[in-house]
């Protein structure tokens, strides 16, 4: 799998102490993106899924996994395996995507990863909607969606309306 980097002990990419995988490659290339080095799909480095999982599970204090990018859904199969391992270890899973939930729901290759995610932060980063006051997102158009509550209720449930 191609990644930009991993980060242990993040407190800014979701609640609690998080292990973060910054995937490499992003088809969206949002102007003003805070991770432009992750755009090139040939950049970054190769890591095995097994190596990432082992690294993620090495800290017993970790509360959750965050998949971000780049675009995690551009490597959905590998990200789904990591997310599944995280959930099996009792970690919660957050994922950031430039695609909206509605777009992802139409993509067959996205379904396995969606099934493993607790919270999805969706939508392109829009420079004109940027706000430093938003919790866990960069622009006002992005949504922080509780996927499990959404599945149970049959409608999108936002953590921060």
Order of alpha helices (4+ residues) and beta strands (2+ residues): beta-beta-beta-alpha-beta-alpha-beta-alpha-alpha-beta-beta-alpha
